[in-house]
Amino acid sequence: MVSGTTAEADAPRRLSRIFEELADRAVGTVTVEQLRDALGDRSFATLLVLFSCLNMLPLPPGSTLVLGIPLLLLCVQMVLGSRTVWLPRFVLTKSISAEKFRNLTTRMLPRLKWIERLIRPRYWPFARSHADRVIGTIALVLAIAVTLPIPFGNWFPAFSCALVGLALSERDGVLLAVAVVSGLLSLAVIGFVIGAASVLAAALF
């Protein structure tokens, strides 16, 4: 197990610092590809949180069948040990103006820094080379659950997946443990819903 002190010494730059530097250097436009490249080894964790949060939005039934695909794609790449996030070219070339990016960063940073005060490198159980594959496997199971067409059954696994991404981002072993427990509970809830629906269907038909 990696100790809290060792994890802190080996931890990557915090996301708030990365976004501050990007905003300071931004000229013209900022593309998705630039964001991905700037995040470096944080790209998988950050995009895992982003795609998970999208699946937590109160959207019409069936939306997770579409929004869950990027989440599944990301998790599969983590399991395969990819070092760089692959996204379709039309996604990578999407951009916003540098000024709008700075405005968004200004509004986002206080919330992000508040979250970072709660999450910190501690008790991380993985070596650097093993974390993405193991966590990718955990996230993949949750991502599959997110895409299941179960009414109101997607929020809990998506939330758990977001916690996994945050834990990976800061190498927080305590948060990872919470995320795993939350994920197991979400799968148990889905299993209960499916089982109850099967019993009800059998009783009615």
Order of alpha helices (4+ residues) and beta strands (2+ residues): alpha-alpha-beta-alpha-alpha-alpha-alpha-beta-alpha-alpha-alpha-alpha
